[in-house]
Amino acid sequence: MTLLRRIEIFIATTGVPATRIGREAVGDPRLVRDIRNGRQIGPAVAARLDAYLSTESTGARA
């Protein structure tokens, strides 16, 4: 599954805005919009997004 697909599923199931994901994961509120529009991200950003999605989906963060 692509990272974008994981983000879209996360948004659909949690209702968390795309801007919040980008802001909290990497400090860029436009990140998800840019990825949707074809932005290629590097491995470090992808790892941070992956960690954020994993942490948030398990409810580990408050």
VOPAGU-2260 file (C-alpha; in pm, 1 decimal, decimal comma):
REM VOPAGU-2260
SITE   aa  ch    i         X         Y         Z
SITE  MET   A    0       0,0       0,0       0,0
SITE  THR   A    1     135,2     341,4     -89,7
SITE  LEU   A    2     194,0     604,6     172,4
SITE  LEU   A    3     -65,5     830,7      11,3
SITE  ARG   A    4    -322,4     551,4      31,7
SITE  ARG   A    5    -240,5     503,5     401,7
SITE  ILE   A    6    -284,4     877,5     457,2
SITE  GLU   A    7    -620,7     878,5     279,4
SITE  ILE   A    8    -744,5     580,5     482,8
SITE  PHE   A    9    -621,5     746,6     802,3
SITE  ILE   A   10    -809,3    1067,4     716,0
SITE  ALA   A   11   -1126,0     874,0     630,9
SITE  THR   A   12   -1124,3     669,1     950,4
SITE  THR   A   13   -1013,5     934,9    1198,6
SITE  GLY   A   14   -1141,2    1259,5    1051,3
SITE  VAL   A   15    -805,6    1424,4    1117,2
SITE  PRO   A   16    -750,4    1707,0     866,7
SITE  ALA   A   17    -472,7    1664,9     611,1
SITE  THR   A   18    -313,5    1988,8     727,5
SITE  ARG   A   19    -284,2    1856,4    1082,2
SITE  ILE   A   20    -113,4    1538,2     964,8
SITE  GLY   A   21     149,9    1732,2     773,4
SITE  ARG   A   22     197,7    1985,3    1050,2
SITE  GLU   A   23     234,1    1730,6    1329,1
SITE  ALA   A   24     438,2    1478,9    1132,9
SITE  VAL   A   25     691,0    1706,4     964,3
SITE  GLY   A   26     595,2    2068,1    1029,8
SITE  ASP   A   27     446,3    2123,8     683,0
SITE  PRO   A   28      68,1    2175,7     674,9
SITE  ARG   A   29      68,8    2161,6     292,8
SITE  LEU   A   30     248,4    1826,5     274,2
SITE  VAL   A   31     -52,2    1600,6     211,3
SITE  ARG   A   32    -193,3    1838,0     -50,5
SITE  ASP   A   33     143,2    1846,1    -222,8
SITE  ILE   A   34     172,2    1464,6    -217,1
SITE  ARG   A   35    -176,9    1441,6    -366,9
SITE  ASN   A   36     -55,8    1673,5    -642,0
SITE  GLY   A   37     246,5    1457,2    -722,5
SITE  ARG   A   38     516,8    1578,5    -484,9
SITE  GLN   A   39     784,7    1316,6    -433,3
SITE  ILE   A   40     908,0    1290,0     -76,7
SITE  GLY   A   41    1236,7    1155,8      46,0
SITE  PRO   A   42    1289,7     859,0     273,1
SITE  ALA   A   43    1330,6    1069,8     587,3
SITE  VAL   A   44     995,6    1246,4     540,5
SITE  ALA   A   45     829,6     918,0     444,9
SITE  ALA   A   46     963,6     758,3     763,3
SITE  ARG   A   47     832,2    1045,1     977,3
SITE  LEU   A   48     489,7    1023,7     813,5
SITE  ASP   A   49     485,5     646,6     857,8
SITE  ALA   A   50     575,7     680,1    1224,9
SITE  TYR   A   51     306,4     943,9    1275,1
SITE  LEU   A   52      37,7     734,4    1108,2
SITE  SER   A   53     137,9     425,9    1305,4
SITE  THR   A   54     145,3     610,2    1637,3
SITE  GLU   A   55    -181,3     793,8    1581,7
SITE  SER   A   56    -371,2     492,5    1449,9
SITE  THR   A   57    -282,0     287,2    1757,2
SITE  GLY   A   58    -392,5     568,6    1986,5
SITE  ALA   A   59     -52,9     586,7    2152,1
SITE  ARG   A   60     -48,3     964,8    2145,4
SITE  ALA   A   61    -273,4    1180,9    2358,5
